[in-house]
Amino acid sequence: MNTHLRRDVLPIEGAADPAAGLLPILTGIARPGFDSAVAPYPDMARNLEYGRPPTLLPYTMQDSYTRERTPREVPTLVLENEVLTATFLPDHGGRLWSLVHRPTGRELLHRNPILQPANLALRDAWLAGGVEWNIGATGHWPLTCSPLHAVRLTAPDGTPVLRMYEFERLRRVVMTVDAWLPAGSPALLVHVSLHNPAEAPTPVYWWSNIAVPQSPDVRVVAPAERAFHFDYTAQLKLIDFPNGDTAEATDAADAADAADAADQSYPARFPAAADFFMDIPSGERPWIAALDESGSGLVQTSTDRLIGRKLFQWGIGAGGRRWQEWLSGPDAEYIEIQAGLARTQLEHLELPGGATWEWVEAYGLLEADPAAVHGTWDESREAVAGALERLVPRASLDAALGDAQKFDHAAPEQLHQGSGWGALEIAAGVLADDGLRPFGSCDAEQQPWLDLLRTGRLPSSEPPASPVTGSKWRDLLETAASDSGSGSTSTPDSDSDSDSASASTPDSDSDSASASAWHTLYHLGLLRLADGDRDGARQAWTRSLADRPNAWAQRALAHLADSPDEAASQTLAAHRMYPDLRELTIETLKALLAADRPHDTLSVIAALAPEDRDHGRIRLYHAEAALAIGDTDQVRRLLDEGITVDNLQEGEASLDLLWLAAHPDLPVPPEYDFRMSGS
C-alpha cells in the first residue's frame, strides 16, 4: 500500500479542554536545588546555570479543567503505511498519541484510554500518553494542550509529509515537527527544527517525551554505563547504571534477590519516582528502548544533535500508583523514555540569532534476542544496538535529514489551524512569511495589537488584552505611554466612575489615549518584567493604578512585594476589585496562607459564592487555614467529606500532609496519597 495521510477523529472519554486564563504567569523557573559546580562536564555546569526564564510571560495559566469526563471525538491526523499507523492530536501540541505496528496489531506507546488534563506543565494542563514534543524551558511546554498549525507537504519520493508548527512565544522561536512514513518503512521518521528569527541568541530546550507501557518484565536499554540520577528530594548524582547505589535501590532490594532488585533498568522494581539521565559517551549513536520479556518493544533513535536520553519512572509505591491512576485511569501504568538536546532536563542551550537547529528521530518496533536483552548490561546493549542498525541504519537517518530540506509545498493543504500569534509577528515584521509554514491570519485575540501597530495606541479593554512579549512590542508601548502623558491623570473618585470612563467612547484622539493609558501601562509593565526590568515594571504598574484603579496592575505589583505580608495585602486588594474571578481568588488565598494570615483566608472564603467554596483547591485552602488556627475538627470534616483538587501539582504534598496533620496515627488513604518519594 502507499502511505496515507488523512484527517480522522478519536472517540475517547475526556474532560473538556482547558481555556487560557486571564492572569499572566509572572513567576519563572527556579534554579536547580543543588550545586551545579559539581557537574562533571564544563558545558553542563554552564548549561545548568543558563537560560532559566524570569517569568513565563506572555502565557497565562490553563487550569480551568475538571475531572468530569464525557464521550468526545477529538480531531486527529493519521499517517499510515504497510507497517505502522501513527495518530497525532493537533489540538494537543501535535502529540503523537498512538503508534501501532500493523502486522501484529501491537500498540508501541502508552495510549491513554482517557483524555484527562492534570497539573504537570508550565501552564498547568498536561496529558499523559504518547509522544510529547517539549520545547521552551524545564517542564512541559506551554503549548502542550494547545493547537498547532498543520499542512500536508510532499517528500522527494512522493511520500506525504505531515508538517505541524507554531511560534512558541516564551523563547520566540518557530518550532516545526515533520512526520512521514516512507513506503514499507518499519520506522516513523520525525524531523524537528527550531528557528530563532531574532538577531540575539535565545535559550532553548527540547525533549521528546515518550510514554510506553510499564510491566514487571520491561527493561529500558540505552548505550550508557552511567546516569545522572534525580529522585525529586536530593541532588543530581552521577551513578553507575544500571547498578548504581541509590536510596530507592537500597530500600526496594529484597533480601532474597538483592542483585536483581538493584538493576535500575527494570523500572517496575522500584517504589519511588526518579529520573535517570543517561550519560551517553561522545560519538556513540544515541538511542533508547523499552523491551519486554520477548526482547521486543519501542525503540527511539536520532541523528547526533539529540544527545540526551532519559528514563522516568513513577515508581510502584502507593503515591506512584495513585499518580498513574490519576492520569490514565486504573490498570494503565507507564514509564517514559525521552530524548533531548542536553544531557539533562535541568539544562538550557544557547540557540544563536538567526540560527536553525534540526535533527531527525525514528520510532519503531525493535526485536532482539530476549536472552541477550535480559542478560548482562553489556549483552543487552550490544544486542539492541545490532538490532537497531538492522532496523534503522544510522546512515539512513542522515539521509532523511537531507530529504527534509527538499519537502515540496507547491500545493500545501491546510489540515489544522493553530493560533494567530505567528501571523501577528509577521504583520509586525518580526517573522518572515516563508510559505513553508503558513500562519494564516490574526483573530480577535491579536486585534488589539494590530490596532497598536496601525495607530500607535493600544485600545482599552476589561479584562485586558492577551499579553505579548518582544522588543518590537515594548518599543511601541514605551512610545504610546510617553505620548499619552499618563501618570499625570488624577485617580478617579470611585470605582464606578473609573469603569464608566473606561467603557465610554472617546470624543477625540487625546481622549482615546487617556482612556487607554492604564491598559497601556499595565502591558508595558509586563514587557519590562519579561525583560528583567523589575523597577521599570513597578513604575509602570504604579502609574497604571494611578490612572485607573484596576485589579490587573494591583495583582502584578504583588509579585514585586518585599514580604509575604505585603504580597498578600496587594493580592487581596486586587481580589476586592475583581471578586468573581476564581483564579484571582485562588491566588489570593494562597498568598494569605503564605503570609500566615489564616483568619483573613477564612474571611475571604466565607464571602464566596457556594460554587466557589466547593471548588477543590479552595476547599484545600479552607482546610489548611482551619489547621493553622487549630481547628482540627474542621479539617477532619472537610477531609471526610472529600477534597478533590483537580489540578493537584506534580510533587505537591498538600493532601497527604494535611491528612497526617489531622490523623497522625492513621496511614494516608490512597485517594490522598500522591507522594513521589515513596510512602
Buried (B, 14 or more C-beta within 10 A) or exposed (E): EEBEBEEEEBEBEBBBBBEBBBBBBBEBBEEBEBEBEEBEEEEBBBBBBBBBBBBBBBBBBBBBBBBEBEEBEBBBBBBBBBBBBBBBBBBBBBBBBBBBBEEEEEBBBBBBBBBBBBBBBBBBBBBBBBBBBBBBBBBBBBBBBBBBBBBBBBBEEEBBBBBBBBBBBBBBBBBBBBBBBBEEBBBBBBBBBBBBBBEEBBBBBBBBBBBBBBBEEBBBBBBBBBBBBBBBBEEBBBBBBBBBEBBBBEEBBEEEEEEEBBBBBBBBBBBBBBBBBBBBEEEBBBBBBBBBBEBBBBBBBBBBBBBBBBBBBBBBBBBBBBBBBBBBBEEBBBBBBBBBBBBBBBBBBBBEEEBBBBBBBBBBBBBBBBEBBBEEBEBBBBBBBEBBBEBBEEEBBEEBBEBBEEBEBEEBEEBBBBBBBBBBBBBBEBBEEEEBBBBBEBEEBBBBBBBBBEEEBBBBBBEBBBBBBBBBBBEBBBBBBEBBEBBEBEEBEEEEEBBEBBEEEBEEEEEBBBBBBBBBBBBBBBBBBBBEBBEBBBBBBBBBBBBBBBBBBBBBBBBBBEEBBBBBBBBBBBBBBBBEBBBBBBBBBBBBBEBEBBEBBBEBBEEBEEEBEEBBBBBBBBBBBBBBEEBEEBBBEBBEEEBBBBBBBBBBBBBBBBBBEBBEEEEBBEBBBBBBBBB
